[in-house]
Structure formats: C-alpha cells, structure tokens
Amino acid sequence: MSVQLIICLVIFVLTLVSFILNKIPLWVTAMASMGLLYLTGCLTSTEALSGFGNSNTIVLVGMLLVAAGFQKSSFVDKLCDKVISLAGGSFTKAYAVYIILAVLLANFISSPVACYTIICPLIASLCDRMGVKRSKVMFPAMVTVVGTCGVLPLATAVQQAAQATGFLAAYGFDIEMSAMDYFIGMWPMLLIIPLWAIFIGPRQTPEIEMDKAVVSQVAGRKIGGNGLSKFQDIAAPVIFFADLIALIFANQIGLEVWFIAFAGGLLMILTGVLDPKTCMKNIAWDMVLLYVGSLALGTALSSTGAGDVVGSLVSRLVGGTTNNYILGAVFFLVPFIITQFMLNRAVIAVFTPICLMTCQAMGANPVGLVVLVAAGSLTAFLTPMATPAVPVAMEQGGYSLKQLLSSGWLITILISLVYIFYTMTVLPAF
C-alpha cells in the first residue's frame, strides 16, 4: 500500500467524520479536503480543479437555473392547483403523481440530477401550498430518481448494455447483453422504491424548518409575486418543457446533456425570467462547492488505487464459492458502498473486470452479476459524493449527512435484499 494511498484514506476518514458531525459547513469541509489532497500530492492541480469543469457540475448549475426560472412562473402554481384538485385535496395522492412522473423522467433522461431538478420545483410548490415541510419528501423523491434510473429498456439501459457487452468481449465471453437483461434483473425497483417514497419515506425523514431566505433562494421565487412580464411568464414554462424534451431526445438530436442544461439556464437569463444581476443568487453555490469537493475526493480515491485495493480484497473474499446469493451480495454490496465515496463509472470500471474474471475462473454465467455491479454502482444516495442529486436534496430539504443516513437505512436494506435474492434467482450465475 503506497504512502499516498494511506494519506488519501486518512483524509477521506477525516472528511467523512466532519460530514457526519456537521460542525462546520459541508462545503467548507469538501473544499478543505480538496486542498489537502492537492497539498499532499494525492491530486494534481488538474485533477483537483476538474470538478469545476465536470459535465455533471455544468448540468447541476444549468438545471438549477432552469428550475429557478420555471418556479417563478404562474404555470407552476396552476399545475399544482390542478394536481391538488385531481387528488381531492390529498397531499399523498398529489405527491404520488409527482413520484410517478419522477420514475418516468428517470428512465427517459440519463442524468439523475437533471431529472431531480426538474421535479423539485413541482414538489416544492406542492409542499408550500399544503403546509408540508419540504424535508419530509425531498429525500424520498431523490432516492426515486436515482434508484429507478435506467430500469426500463430505454436509452440509459441500452447504453449500459452496450458498455457491458464491450467488457464481455474484452474478457473472452461470447455473450451480448441487452437492455432487457437490465429490465429483467431490476424491474422490482419500479414498484418498491416509489411505494417506499410515497408511504414510508416521508415517515422516516425529519421535519426541518428552513430559513425563509433559503426557501426563497432554493425556489427561485420572489416573495410577494413572481415579478414577471406576460412574455416572461410564458417563456419560462416554454424553456422548461423545451429543455425537458431535449433531454429526453438528447441522443437523437446529437446534443450532450450538459449543453442542454447550459442552454436552458442561459435562455432563462436572456429572456429576463431571471434577472442577470441577481440570477447568481438562484444557484446554491455551497451545494455546488460541496459536490466539486466531493468529486475531488472520489477522484483521489480512484487515482491512488483505492479501488484496486478493494477489488483485490473482493477477489480473495469470493474465493471459489458457487453460491449465487453470496456472489450476488459481494458484487452488489461492495460497489454500492464504494460508490458512496467514489465516481460510479470508476467503480464499474474496477468491479466489472473483477466480476468477469471471477466468472471465467468458476465457469459462471456473468449476466446477473454484471447487472448487480451496475445496479450497485449507479444506485447510491447516502452521501454527497454518491451523485450530484444528493447535494441538491440536502439543499432542498436542509438535511445533514447524519439525517440522510437515518432516513435512508430502510430503503437501502430493501434494495439490497431484492437485488441480491431476486436478481440472482432470475439471472443466476450457476
């Protein structure tokens, strides 16, 4: 084990402890962590600063502006009134409509943070209208977006299958994976996670009284009216839905998700929906800095070889077992835990080869285990390092890291049990 890896792990532990204690702002901890990683040589300057130009960061900022502009329009209130009316005045029924919408968006749009920032203004308006604390539902909604992304055999699942097929070919397997393999192995999430988010999640999340200034900043709404002209009030929802459609058909129109989010945010400013002098207030910069710093920590863990160390330990742990469920537990739980602190793509890149080499040595069918590696690597929602959707949820709901952990323990157990026992039953290795 190298000196840099040891230093990186020490900084990682200290950062995690500071996140949990929450004695200083989370973004300050994240930035301090990034600085220490650079000073100790765990990160180059390029690696340390790469988070500011990361495509997910651009998506995060752009979609926050799009969401802020949309939230200012009267369309949001009218839509909220309509949903509440159709729900018979029931918050749970109205909230369930938005959760179902979140599931659909998560399977049409490949970016969970883009999906979440689309759904947030709608849920925020519903909470404010019906006197429900946002903290009761923002975390469950985020888990829904992250946990159901790529389950249906649509664009995201097709991309995952293509990547997996490339790994299989590289390691000598004459097998091609399809989007249906992911759907077969993951479809229960389309029921379990939304049902938890609607009926159980809000009971586990805390009631947090957010400061009115923070609520105004998060929502992008001016107190006492939306302050928009008739043209701007029409332009805001038009830009929002145009951005939504572009995100859904990003592959077909040949545009990257980051550019669509960037263009949408810019249009909100150019049309005057967001005042150029004050629009920067609609971006929660502490949330952005938290994500950038967390991204740097994940990059350091990856570049110093932490993933390879864990991978070799997993390989020895598996040994020669032919028990489907033990194999499933290892290849789901380890990536799921590691992805809370490392980039999910890096975790997939490390653990898919380990999975395939293990299957090669034992003569096992790799399809189910490859699905579990992807599910574990992409379904992470307990720390701000897991996905940029988590810092958004922390800002929208006012959560601390400790509150995220206490709110997410049950759904984590449910997801793990279903993936291990269901997926390895329908797609067994032996």
C-alpha positions as CSV (number, residue, x, y, z in Angstrom):
1,M,0.0,0.0,0.0
2,S,1.6,3.3,-1.1
3,V,2.1,6.3,1.2
4,Q,-0.2,8.4,-1.0
5,L,-3.0,5.9,-0.7
6,I,-2.6,5.9,3.1
7,I,-2.7,9.7,3.2
8,C,-5.7,9.7,0.9
9,L,-7.5,7.3,3.2
10,V,-6.7,9.3,6.3
11,I,-8.1,12.5,4.6
12,F,-11.1,10.5,3.4
13,V,-11.9,9.3,7.0
14,L,-11.4,12.9,8.4
15,T,-13.7,14.3,5.7
16,L,-16.4,11.7,6.4
17,V,-16.2,12.4,10.2
18,S,-16.6,16.1,9.6
19,F,-19.6,15.5,7.3
20,I,-21.3,13.4,10.0
21,L,-20.5,15.8,12.9
22,N,-21.7,18.7,10.7
23,K,-20.0,21.3,13.0
24,I,-18.7,23.3,10.1
25,P,-20.5,23.9,6.7
26,L,-20.3,20.8,4.5
27,W,-19.0,22.8,1.6
28,V,-16.1,24.1,3.7
29,T,-15.2,20.5,4.6
30,A,-15.3,19.5,1.0
31,M,-13.1,22.4,-0.1
32,A,-10.6,21.8,2.7
33,S,-10.5,18.1,1.7
34,M,-9.7,19.1,-1.9
35,G,-7.0,21.4,-0.7
36,L,-5.3,18.8,1.5
37,L,-5.4,16.2,-1.3
38,Y,-3.6,18.6,-3.6
39,L,-1.0,19.7,-0.9
40,T,-0.2,16.0,-0.1
41,G,0.2,15.1,-3.8
42,C,-2.8,12.8,-3.9
43,L,-4.2,15.0,-6.6
44,T,-2.6,17.1,-9.4
45,S,-3.9,20.6,-9.9
46,T,-5.7,19.5,-13.0
47,E,-7.4,16.7,-11.1
48,A,-8.3,18.9,-8.1
49,L,-9.9,21.5,-10.3
50,S,-11.5,19.2,-12.8
51,G,-14.8,19.2,-10.8
52,F,-15.4,22.8,-11.8
53,G,-15.5,21.7,-15.4
54,N,-17.1,18.4,-14.9
55,S,-20.2,17.8,-17.1
56,N,-22.3,16.9,-14.1
57,T,-21.4,20.2,-12.4
58,I,-22.5,22.1,-15.5
59,V,-25.7,20.1,-15.6
60,L,-26.2,20.9,-11.9
61,V,-25.8,24.6,-12.3
62,G,-27.7,24.8,-15.6
63,M,-30.7,22.9,-14.3
64,L,-30.8,24.9,-11.1
65,L,-31.3,28.0,-13.3
66,V,-33.9,26.3,-15.4
67,A,-35.7,25.1,-12.3
68,A,-35.5,28.6,-10.7
69,G,-37.0,30.2,-13.8
70,F,-39.7,27.7,-14.1
71,Q,-40.6,28.0,-10.4
72,K,-41.1,31.8,-10.8
73,S,-43.8,31.3,-13.5
74,S,-47.5,31.1,-12.7
75,F,-47.7,27.8,-14.6
76,V,-46.2,26.0,-11.6
77,D,-49.0,27.3,-9.3
78,K,-51.7,26.5,-11.8
79,L,-50.3,23.0,-12.3
80,C,-50.0,22.5,-8.6
81,D,-53.7,23.6,-8.2
82,K,-54.8,21.2,-10.9
83,V,-52.9,18.2,-9.3
84,I,-54.3,19.0,-5.9
85,S,-57.8,19.2,-7.3
86,L,-57.4,15.9,-9.1
87,A,-56.1,14.4,-5.9
88,G,-59.1,15.6,-4.0
89,G,-57.1,17.8,-1.7
90,S,-54.9,14.9,-0.6
91,F,-51.2,15.7,-0.3
92,T,-50.3,12.0,-0.5
93,K,-52.1,11.5,-3.8
94,A,-50.7,14.7,-5.3
95,Y,-47.2,13.7,-4.2
96,A,-47.7,10.2,-5.7
97,V,-48.4,11.8,-9.1
98,Y,-45.0,13.6,-8.9
99,I,-43.3,10.4,-7.8
100,I,-44.7,8.5,-10.8
101,L,-43.5,11.4,-13.0
102,A,-40.1,11.2,-11.4
103,V,-39.9,7.5,-12.3
104,L,-40.8,8.2,-15.9
105,L,-38.3,11.0,-16.2
106,A,-35.5,8.9,-14.7
107,N,-36.0,6.3,-17.5
108,F,-36.1,8.8,-20.3
109,I,-33.3,11.1,-19.2
110,S,-29.9,9.6,-18.4
111,S,-28.9,12.3,-15.8
112,P,-30.4,11.8,-12.3
113,V,-29.5,15.3,-11.3
114,A,-31.3,16.7,-14.4
115,C,-34.4,14.7,-13.5
116,Y,-34.3,15.7,-9.9
117,T,-34.0,19.4,-10.6
118,I,-37.0,19.1,-13.0
119,I,-39.2,17.5,-10.3
120,C,-38.0,19.7,-7.4
121,P,-39.9,22.9,-8.2
122,L,-43.2,20.9,-8.6
123,I,-42.7,19.1,-5.2
124,A,-41.6,22.4,-3.5
125,S,-44.7,24.2,-4.7
126,L,-46.9,21.3,-3.5
127,C,-45.3,21.4,-0.1
128,D,-45.6,25.1,0.3
129,R,-49.2,25.1,-0.9
130,M,-50.3,22.3,1.6
131,G,-48.1,23.3,4.5
132,V,-45.9,20.2,4.5
133,K,-42.2,20.6,5.3
134,R,-40.1,20.0,2.2
135,S,-37.7,17.9,4.3
136,K,-40.4,15.2,4.5
137,V,-40.4,14.4,0.8
138,M,-37.3,15.8,-0.9
139,F,-35.0,12.9,0.1
140,P,-37.6,10.2,-0.9
141,A,-38.0,11.9,-4.3
142,M,-34.3,12.0,-4.9
143,V,-34.0,8.3,-4.0
144,T,-36.8,7.6,-6.5
145,V,-34.9,9.3,-9.3
146,V,-31.6,7.7,-8.5
147,G,-32.9,4.2,-7.7
148,T,-35.2,3.8,-10.8
149,C,-32.9,5.4,-13.4
150,G,-32.2,3.0,-16.3
151,V,-34.6,0.2,-15.3
152,L,-36.9,0.4,-18.3
153,P,-35.3,-0.9,-21.5
154,L,-34.8,2.7,-22.9
155,A,-31.8,4.9,-23.8
156,T,-30.0,4.6,-20.4
157,A,-30.3,0.8,-20.2
158,V,-29.2,0.5,-23.9
159,Q,-26.0,2.5,-23.1
160,Q,-25.3,0.2,-20.0
161,A,-25.9,-2.9,-22.1
162,A,-23.5,-1.7,-24.8
163,Q,-20.8,-1.0,-22.3
164,A,-21.3,-4.4,-20.6
165,T,-21.1,-6.1,-24.0
166,G,-17.8,-4.4,-24.6
167,F,-16.4,-5.7,-21.3
168,L,-17.7,-9.2,-22.0
169,A,-16.0,-9.3,-25.4
170,A,-12.7,-8.0,-24.0
171,Y,-12.6,-10.8,-21.5
172,G,-13.5,-13.5,-24.0
173,F,-17.2,-14.1,-23.3
174,D,-19.3,-14.9,-26.4
175,I,-22.3,-13.1,-24.8
176,E,-24.1,-10.0,-25.7
177,M,-26.2,-8.1,-23.1
178,S,-29.3,-6.2,-24.0
179,A,-31.4,-3.6,-22.2
180,M,-33.9,-6.3,-21.4
181,D,-31.3,-8.1,-19.2
182,Y,-31.2,-5.0,-17.0
183,F,-35.0,-4.7,-17.0
184,I,-35.4,-8.4,-16.0
185,G,-32.9,-8.0,-13.2
186,M,-34.1,-4.6,-11.9
187,W,-37.8,-4.2,-12.6
188,P,-39.0,-4.7,-9.0
189,M,-37.4,-1.3,-8.2
190,L,-40.2,0.3,-10.3
191,L,-42.6,-0.8,-7.5
192,I,-40.5,-1.0,-4.3
193,I,-38.8,2.4,-4.4
194,P,-41.9,4.5,-5.4
195,L,-44.1,2.8,-2.8
196,W,-41.5,3.4,-0.2
197,A,-41.1,7.1,-1.3
198,I,-44.9,7.6,-1.1
199,F,-45.9,5.8,2.1
200,I,-42.8,5.1,4.2
201,G,-40.0,7.5,3.3
202,P,-41.9,10.6,4.5
203,R,-42.3,9.0,7.9
204,Q,-38.6,8.4,8.2
205,T,-37.4,11.9,7.2
206,P,-37.1,14.7,9.8
207,E,-39.2,17.8,9.9
208,I,-36.8,20.6,9.2
209,E,-37.8,24.3,9.4
210,M,-35.9,26.0,6.6
211,D,-35.0,29.7,6.8
212,K,-37.3,31.8,4.6
213,A,-34.4,33.3,2.7
214,V,-33.1,29.8,1.9
215,V,-36.5,28.7,0.8
216,S,-36.7,31.7,-1.5
217,Q,-33.3,31.1,-2.9
218,V,-33.9,27.4,-3.5
219,A,-37.2,28.0,-5.2
220,G,-36.1,31.0,-7.2
221,R,-39.3,32.8,-6.3
222,K,-39.7,36.4,-5.3
223,I,-41.7,37.0,-2.2
224,G,-45.0,38.7,-2.9
225,G,-45.3,37.7,-6.6
226,N,-43.3,36.3,-9.4
227,G,-42.3,39.7,-10.9
228,L,-42.5,38.5,-14.5
229,S,-44.0,40.2,-17.5
230,K,-46.6,38.4,-19.5
231,F,-44.0,37.4,-22.1
232,Q,-41.6,36.1,-19.4
233,D,-44.4,34.2,-17.6
234,I,-45.0,32.3,-20.9
235,A,-41.3,32.0,-21.8
236,A,-40.4,30.3,-18.5
237,P,-42.5,27.1,-18.9
238,V,-41.8,27.0,-22.7
239,I,-38.0,27.0,-22.0
240,F,-38.5,24.4,-19.2
241,F,-40.5,22.0,-21.3
242,A,-38.3,22.5,-24.4
243,D,-35.3,21.6,-22.2
244,L,-37.2,18.6,-20.9
245,I,-37.9,17.3,-24.4
246,A,-34.3,18.0,-25.5
247,L,-33.0,16.0,-22.5
248,I,-35.3,13.0,-23.4
249,F,-34.2,13.0,-27.0
250,A,-30.6,14.1,-26.4
251,N,-29.2,11.1,-28.3
252,Q,-31.4,11.6,-31.3
253,I,-30.6,15.3,-31.7
254,G,-26.9,14.8,-31.0
255,L,-26.5,17.1,-28.1
256,E,-24.8,16.4,-24.8
257,V,-26.9,16.7,-21.6
258,W,-24.6,19.3,-20.2
259,F,-25.1,21.6,-23.2
260,I,-28.9,21.3,-23.0
261,A,-28.9,22.2,-19.3
262,F,-26.4,25.1,-20.0
263,A,-28.6,26.4,-22.9
264,G,-31.7,26.2,-20.8
265,G,-30.2,28.2,-18.0
266,L,-28.8,30.8,-20.4
267,L,-32.2,31.2,-22.1
268,M,-33.8,31.9,-18.7
269,I,-31.4,34.8,-18.3
270,L,-31.6,36.1,-21.9
271,T,-35.4,36.2,-21.8
272,G,-35.3,38.1,-18.5
273,V,-37.1,35.4,-16.5
274,L,-34.0,35.5,-14.2
275,D,-32.5,38.9,-13.6
276,P,-28.8,38.9,-14.8
277,K,-27.8,40.9,-11.7
278,T,-29.4,38.6,-9.2
279,C,-29.7,35.2,-11.0
280,M,-26.5,34.0,-9.4
281,K,-28.4,34.0,-6.1
282,N,-30.6,31.3,-7.6
283,I,-27.6,28.9,-7.6
284,A,-26.9,27.4,-4.2
285,W,-23.1,27.8,-4.5
286,D,-22.5,26.0,-1.3
287,M,-24.2,22.9,-2.8
288,V,-22.1,23.2,-6.0
289,L,-18.8,23.5,-4.0
290,L,-19.9,20.6,-1.8
291,Y,-20.2,18.5,-5.0
292,V,-17.0,19.7,-6.6
293,G,-15.0,19.0,-3.4
294,S,-16.6,15.6,-3.0
295,L,-15.8,14.8,-6.6
296,A,-12.2,15.6,-6.0
297,L,-12.1,13.2,-3.1
298,G,-13.6,10.5,-5.2
299,T,-11.1,11.2,-7.9
300,A,-8.2,10.9,-5.4
301,L,-9.5,7.6,-4.1
302,S,-9.6,6.3,-7.6
303,S,-6.3,7.6,-8.9
304,T,-4.3,6.5,-5.8
305,G,-5.5,2.9,-6.3
306,A,-8.1,2.5,-3.5
307,G,-10.5,0.8,-6.0
308,D,-7.9,-1.7,-7.0
309,V,-7.1,-2.5,-3.3
310,V,-10.7,-3.1,-2.6
311,G,-11.1,-5.1,-5.8
312,S,-8.2,-7.5,-4.9
313,L,-9.7,-8.0,-1.4
314,V,-13.1,-8.8,-3.0
315,S,-11.5,-11.3,-5.4
316,R,-9.9,-13.1,-2.4
317,L,-13.2,-12.9,-0.5
318,V,-15.2,-14.6,-3.2
319,G,-12.7,-17.5,-3.4
320,G,-14.3,-20.5,-5.1
321,T,-17.8,-20.2,-3.8
322,T,-20.6,-21.2,-6.2
323,N,-23.4,-19.9,-4.1
324,N,-25.5,-17.5,-6.2
325,Y,-26.5,-15.3,-3.3
326,I,-23.1,-14.9,-1.7
327,L,-21.7,-13.9,-5.1
328,G,-24.7,-11.5,-5.6
329,A,-24.2,-10.0,-2.2
330,V,-20.5,-9.4,-2.8
331,F,-20.9,-7.9,-6.3
332,F,-23.8,-5.7,-5.3
333,L,-22.9,-4.5,-1.8
334,V,-19.2,-3.7,-2.3
335,P,-19.8,-1.5,-5.4
336,F,-22.9,0.1,-3.6
337,I,-20.8,1.0,-0.6
338,I,-17.7,2.1,-2.5
339,T,-19.8,4.3,-4.9
340,Q,-20.9,6.4,-1.9
341,F,-17.4,7.8,-2.0
342,M,-16.0,7.2,-5.5
343,L,-17.2,8.0,-9.0
344,N,-19.7,5.4,-10.2
345,R,-18.1,5.0,-13.6
346,A,-14.7,4.3,-11.9
347,V,-16.3,1.7,-9.6
348,I,-17.9,0.0,-12.7
349,A,-14.6,0.0,-14.5
350,V,-12.9,-1.7,-11.5
351,F,-15.5,-4.2,-10.5
352,T,-16.8,-5.4,-13.9
353,P,-13.5,-6.9,-14.8
354,I,-13.2,-8.5,-11.3
355,C,-16.7,-9.9,-11.8
356,L,-15.8,-11.3,-15.2
357,M,-12.5,-12.8,-14.2
358,T,-14.3,-14.5,-11.3
359,C,-16.9,-15.9,-13.6
360,Q,-14.2,-17.0,-16.0
361,A,-12.4,-18.9,-13.3
362,M,-15.5,-20.6,-12.0
363,G,-17.4,-21.2,-15.3
364,A,-20.2,-19.0,-14.2
365,N,-22.8,-17.0,-16.2
366,P,-21.8,-13.4,-15.7
367,V,-25.0,-11.6,-16.8
368,G,-26.7,-11.4,-13.4
369,L,-23.6,-10.4,-11.7
370,V,-22.8,-7.7,-14.3
371,V,-26.3,-6.3,-13.7
372,L,-25.7,-6.2,-10.0
373,V,-22.3,-4.4,-10.4
374,A,-24.1,-1.7,-12.4
375,A,-27.0,-1.5,-10.0
376,G,-24.7,-1.2,-7.0
377,S,-22.5,1.3,-8.7
378,L,-25.3,3.5,-10.0
379,T,-27.8,3.3,-7.1
380,A,-26.0,5.3,-4.5
381,F,-27.7,8.1,-2.5
382,L,-26.4,8.2,1.1
383,T,-23.5,10.8,0.7
384,P,-22.9,13.9,-1.3
385,M,-20.1,12.1,-3.1
386,A,-22.5,9.5,-4.5
387,T,-24.3,11.6,-7.1
388,P,-24.8,15.4,-7.7
389,A,-28.5,14.8,-7.0
390,V,-27.7,14.2,-3.3
391,P,-26.3,17.8,-2.7
392,V,-29.4,19.1,-4.4
393,A,-31.6,17.1,-2.0
394,M,-29.5,18.3,1.0
395,E,-30.1,21.9,-0.1
396,Q,-33.8,21.5,-0.9
397,G,-34.6,19.6,2.3
398,G,-32.0,21.1,4.7
399,Y,-30.6,17.7,5.6
400,S,-27.3,16.9,7.3
401,L,-25.3,13.8,6.4
402,K,-26.5,12.1,9.6
403,Q,-30.1,12.8,8.7
404,L,-29.5,11.3,5.2
405,L,-28.2,8.1,6.8
406,S,-31.1,7.8,9.3
407,S,-33.7,8.5,6.5
408,G,-32.2,6.0,4.0
409,W,-31.3,2.9,6.1
410,L,-34.6,1.1,5.4
411,I,-34.7,1.6,1.6
412,T,-31.0,0.6,1.5
413,I,-31.8,-2.7,3.1
414,L,-34.8,-3.3,0.9
415,I,-33.0,-2.5,-2.3
416,S,-30.0,-4.7,-1.2
417,L,-32.2,-7.7,-0.3
418,V,-34.3,-7.5,-3.5
419,Y,-31.3,-7.2,-5.8
420,I,-29.3,-10.0,-4.1
421,F,-32.1,-12.5,-3.8
422,Y,-34.4,-11.6,-6.8
423,T,-31.8,-10.8,-9.4
424,M,-29.7,-13.9,-8.6
425,T,-32.8,-16.0,-8.8
426,V,-33.9,-14.9,-12.3
427,L,-30.3,-14.4,-13.6
428,P,-28.3,-17.0,-11.7
429,A,-24.6,-17.4,-12.1
430,F,-24.9,-21.2,-11.6
